Amino acid sequence: MQITVIGGLIFGFVCIIISILLNGDIGGFIDPASIFIVVGGVIASTLVAYPISDVKRIPKLMKMAMSKTDIDVYKDIDKIVELSETARKEGLLALENSTEGMDDPFLKNGVMLILDGSDPELVKNVMETELSFMADRHSNGVAILNFMSSASPAFGMIGTLIGLINMLATLSEMDTLGASMAVALVTTFYGCVLANLIFTPLARQLSLKSEQEQLRKSIIIEGILSIQDGENPRVIRDKLMAFVSRSSAATQKKAGRKQNPLPEGNEGGEANG
């Protein structure tokens, strides 16, 4: 699990609970009927909006949003440069030995495509199609959580309206008016908490993870095409590093990350396209 996400959720709930305790009794904020209308309403509206197969993915999506990712584009760049050195020295067919211990199926698939002698345009189309479908799957997951985020306050308001209607129906009982009003507003509270502390932040986390994975795969595609084109390893590294922001590159430099040295004879060369 990603410690910042879990820590943020816990800190958020702790802040809310402390603020409640400092101003009154937490018992007034616990109402089963309010929880039922908000949570049940959000689930019902999501079932209407999305197929059941997508709704079943919600727990997995939330777990993914809270999990820690091990994406390291610098490691991928080092690996691609290493492959380009092998291809430059021994030829493209020498890359076949490198695929045996390759853990990344996307990179391995790209190497296999160039080993099969596929046209560069075909290699690009196949890999970009896979990237496109992955991006679509990720965006659908983000959209589901964003939908639930927008539905939560809406059902909170519906619960409040139900409470107000019931309160007005018993308006003659003035001694219970304050308590009835408080219960009516609790549903809005639940809806706002679900939207702003859970669904919206988790949707953003999923979006960030998707962007990181898309960047990584874009780097791999460019690297595979550059290897197939026989470009100089140093030029390939410079080209792939252009995908990474300067701030991220500076962070890696401060951390003292080592890069694979290139042979002296591999200096020079120009990038194509």
C-alpha positions as CSV (number, residue, x, y, z in Angstrom):
1,M,0.0,0.0,0.0
2,Q,1.1,3.6,-0.7
3,I,1.8,5.1,2.7
4,T,0.9,8.7,1.6
5,V,-2.6,7.6,0.4
6,I,-3.3,5.5,3.5
7,G,-1.9,8.2,5.8
8,G,-3.9,10.9,4.0
9,L,-7.1,9.0,4.5
10,I,-6.5,8.3,8.1
11,F,-5.4,11.9,8.8
12,G,-8.5,13.2,7.1
13,F,-10.9,11.0,9.1
14,V,-9.0,11.8,12.3
15,C,-9.3,15.5,11.6
16,I,-13.1,15.2,11.0
17,I,-13.6,13.1,14.2
18,I,-11.5,15.5,16.3
19,S,-13.4,18.5,15.0
20,I,-16.7,16.8,15.8
21,L,-15.6,15.9,19.4
22,L,-14.4,19.4,20.0
23,N,-17.8,20.8,19.2
24,G,-20.2,18.2,20.5
25,D,-21.2,14.5,20.6
26,I,-20.1,12.2,17.8
27,G,-23.3,10.2,18.3
28,G,-25.2,12.8,16.5
29,F,-23.2,12.1,13.3
30,I,-24.0,8.4,13.3
31,D,-27.3,7.6,11.5
32,P,-27.9,4.2,9.8
33,A,-30.7,5.6,7.6
34,S,-28.4,8.4,6.3
35,I,-25.6,5.9,5.6
36,F,-28.1,3.6,3.8
37,I,-29.4,6.4,1.5
38,V,-26.0,7.7,0.5
39,V,-24.1,4.4,0.1
40,G,-27.0,2.6,-1.4
41,G,-27.9,5.4,-3.7
42,V,-24.3,5.7,-5.0
43,I,-24.2,2.0,-5.7
44,A,-27.6,2.0,-7.4
45,S,-26.8,4.9,-9.6
46,T,-23.4,3.4,-10.6
47,L,-25.2,0.1,-11.5
48,V,-27.5,2.2,-13.8
49,A,-24.7,4.1,-15.4
50,Y,-22.2,1.2,-15.9
51,P,-22.4,-2.5,-16.8
52,I,-22.1,-4.9,-13.9
53,S,-18.7,-6.1,-15.1
54,D,-17.3,-2.5,-14.5
55,V,-19.1,-2.2,-11.1
56,K,-17.5,-5.4,-9.9
57,R,-14.1,-3.8,-10.6
58,I,-14.6,-1.0,-8.1
59,P,-13.0,-2.7,-5.1
60,K,-10.0,-3.6,-7.3
61,L,-9.8,0.0,-8.7
62,M,-9.8,1.4,-5.1
63,K,-7.1,-1.1,-4.1
64,M,-5.0,-0.1,-7.2
65,A,-5.3,3.5,-6.3
66,M,-4.0,2.9,-2.8
67,S,-1.3,0.5,-3.8
68,K,2.3,1.5,-4.4
69,T,3.6,1.4,-8.0
70,D,7.2,0.4,-8.8
71,I,7.4,2.3,-12.1
72,D,11.0,3.4,-12.8
73,V,11.4,4.9,-16.3
74,Y,15.1,5.5,-15.7
75,K,15.6,1.7,-15.2
76,D,13.6,1.2,-18.5
77,I,15.8,3.7,-20.3
78,D,18.9,1.9,-19.0
79,K,17.5,-1.5,-20.2
80,I,16.7,-0.1,-23.7
81,V,20.2,1.4,-24.0
82,E,21.7,-1.9,-23.0
83,L,19.6,-3.6,-25.7
84,S,20.7,-1.1,-28.3
85,E,24.3,-1.7,-27.4
86,T,23.9,-5.4,-27.9
87,A,22.1,-4.9,-31.2
88,R,24.7,-2.4,-32.4
89,K,27.6,-4.7,-31.6
90,E,26.1,-8.2,-32.5
91,G,23.1,-7.4,-34.6
92,L,19.4,-7.5,-33.9
93,L,19.2,-11.3,-33.8
94,A,21.5,-11.2,-30.7
95,L,18.5,-9.7,-28.8
96,E,16.8,-13.1,-28.7
97,N,19.0,-14.1,-25.7
98,S,18.0,-10.9,-23.9
99,T,14.3,-11.8,-24.0
100,E,14.7,-14.9,-21.9
101,G,15.0,-13.1,-18.6
102,M,12.8,-10.1,-19.5
103,D,10.0,-9.6,-17.0
104,D,8.2,-6.8,-18.8
105,P,5.8,-8.3,-21.4
106,F,5.3,-5.0,-23.3
107,L,9.1,-4.6,-23.8
108,K,9.5,-8.3,-24.6
109,N,6.7,-8.1,-27.2
110,G,8.4,-5.1,-28.8
111,V,11.7,-6.9,-29.0
112,M,10.0,-10.1,-30.5
113,L,8.4,-7.9,-33.1
114,I,11.7,-6.6,-34.4
115,L,13.2,-10.0,-34.2
116,D,10.5,-11.3,-36.5
117,G,11.6,-8.7,-39.0
118,S,8.3,-6.8,-38.8
119,D,8.1,-3.5,-40.6
120,P,8.8,-0.5,-38.3
121,E,5.3,0.9,-39.1
122,L,3.7,-2.3,-38.1
123,V,5.8,-2.5,-34.9
124,K,4.7,1.1,-34.0
125,N,1.0,0.4,-34.8
126,V,0.9,-2.8,-32.7
127,M,2.5,-1.3,-29.7
128,E,0.6,2.0,-29.9
129,T,-2.7,0.0,-30.2
130,E,-1.9,-1.9,-27.0
131,L,-1.0,1.4,-25.3
132,S,-4.3,3.0,-26.5
133,F,-6.4,0.1,-25.2
134,M,-4.6,0.2,-21.9
135,A,-5.3,4.0,-21.6
136,D,-9.0,3.4,-22.4
137,R,-9.3,0.8,-19.6
138,H,-7.6,3.1,-17.1
139,S,-9.7,6.1,-18.1
140,N,-12.9,4.1,-17.7
141,G,-11.8,3.2,-14.1
142,V,-11.1,6.9,-13.4
143,A,-14.5,7.8,-14.8
144,I,-16.3,5.3,-12.5
145,L,-14.7,6.8,-9.4
146,N,-15.4,10.3,-10.6
147,F,-19.0,9.4,-11.2
148,M,-19.4,8.0,-7.7
149,S,-17.8,11.2,-6.4
150,S,-20.4,13.3,-8.2
151,A,-23.2,11.0,-7.1
152,S,-22.3,11.0,-3.4
153,P,-23.2,14.7,-2.6
154,A,-26.3,14.4,-4.7
155,F,-27.6,11.4,-2.7
156,G,-26.6,13.3,0.4
157,M,-28.9,16.1,-0.6
158,I,-31.7,13.6,-1.4
159,G,-31.3,12.2,2.1
160,T,-31.4,15.8,3.5
161,L,-34.6,16.5,1.6
162,I,-36.2,13.3,2.9
163,G,-35.3,14.4,6.4
164,L,-36.6,17.9,5.9
165,I,-39.9,16.6,4.5
166,N,-40.3,14.3,7.5
167,M,-39.4,17.1,9.8
168,L,-42.0,19.5,8.3
169,A,-44.6,16.7,8.6
170,T,-44.1,16.9,12.4
171,L,-43.6,20.6,12.7
172,S,-46.1,20.8,15.5
173,E,-43.6,19.0,17.8
174,M,-41.3,22.0,18.3
175,D,-39.2,20.2,21.0
176,T,-37.8,17.7,18.4
177,L,-37.3,20.2,15.6
178,G,-33.6,20.7,16.3
179,A,-32.8,17.0,16.5
180,S,-34.8,16.3,13.3
181,M,-32.9,19.1,11.4
182,A,-29.6,17.7,12.5
183,V,-30.4,14.2,11.3
184,A,-31.6,15.6,8.0
185,L,-28.2,17.3,7.4
186,V,-26.1,14.3,8.3
187,T,-26.7,12.7,4.9
188,T,-25.2,15.7,3.2
189,F,-22.2,15.4,5.5
190,Y,-21.8,11.7,4.5
191,G,-22.0,12.5,0.8
192,C,-19.4,15.3,1.0
193,V,-17.0,13.1,3.0
194,L,-17.3,10.2,0.5
195,A,-16.8,12.5,-2.5
196,N,-14.0,14.7,-1.2
197,L,-12.0,12.3,1.0
198,I,-12.4,9.0,-0.8
199,F,-13.7,8.9,-4.4
200,T,-12.2,12.1,-5.8
201,P,-8.7,11.6,-4.3
202,L,-8.6,7.9,-5.4
203,A,-9.7,8.8,-8.9
204,R,-6.9,11.3,-9.1
205,Q,-4.4,8.6,-7.8
206,L,-5.6,6.2,-10.6
207,S,-5.2,9.0,-13.1
208,L,-1.6,9.7,-12.0
209,K,-0.7,6.0,-12.1
210,S,-2.2,5.7,-15.6
211,E,-0.2,8.7,-16.8
212,Q,3.0,7.2,-15.4
213,E,2.3,3.9,-17.1
214,Q,1.5,5.6,-20.4
215,L,4.8,7.6,-20.2
216,R,6.7,4.4,-19.5
217,K,5.2,2.6,-22.5
218,S,5.7,5.6,-24.8
219,I,9.4,5.5,-23.8
220,I,9.5,1.8,-24.6
221,I,7.9,2.2,-28.0
222,E,10.3,5.0,-29.0
223,G,13.2,2.9,-27.7
224,I,12.2,-0.2,-29.7
225,L,11.8,1.8,-32.9
226,S,15.2,3.4,-32.3
227,I,16.9,0.1,-31.8
228,Q,15.2,-1.3,-35.0
229,D,16.5,1.8,-36.8
230,G,20.0,1.2,-35.7
231,E,20.4,4.5,-33.9
232,N,23.4,5.2,-31.7
233,P,22.9,4.2,-28.0
234,R,23.9,7.6,-26.7
235,V,21.5,9.3,-29.0
236,I,18.8,6.8,-27.9
237,R,19.4,7.7,-24.2
238,D,19.2,11.4,-24.9
239,K,16.0,11.0,-26.9
240,L,14.3,8.9,-24.2
241,M,15.4,11.2,-21.5
242,A,13.5,14.0,-23.3
243,F,10.3,12.2,-22.3
244,V,11.2,12.8,-18.6
245,S,10.6,16.2,-17.1
246,R,13.7,18.2,-16.1
247,S,12.5,18.3,-12.5
248,S,12.4,14.5,-12.4
249,A,15.8,14.2,-14.0
250,A,17.2,16.6,-11.4
251,T,15.7,14.6,-8.6
252,Q,17.3,11.4,-9.9
253,K,20.7,13.3,-10.2
254,K,20.5,14.4,-6.6
255,A,19.7,10.9,-5.6
256,G,23.0,9.8,-7.2
257,R,21.4,7.4,-9.7
258,K,24.1,5.8,-11.9
259,Q,23.6,5.4,-15.6
260,N,25.1,2.6,-17.7
261,P,28.3,3.9,-19.3
262,L,28.5,3.7,-23.1
263,P,31.6,2.6,-24.9
264,E,33.8,5.3,-26.3
265,G,33.2,4.2,-29.8
266,N,29.4,4.7,-29.5
267,E,29.6,8.5,-29.4
268,G,28.1,10.5,-32.2
269,G,25.3,9.5,-34.6
270,E,22.0,11.3,-35.2
271,A,18.4,10.5,-34.3
272,N,15.9,9.9,-37.0
273,G,12.4,11.4,-37.2
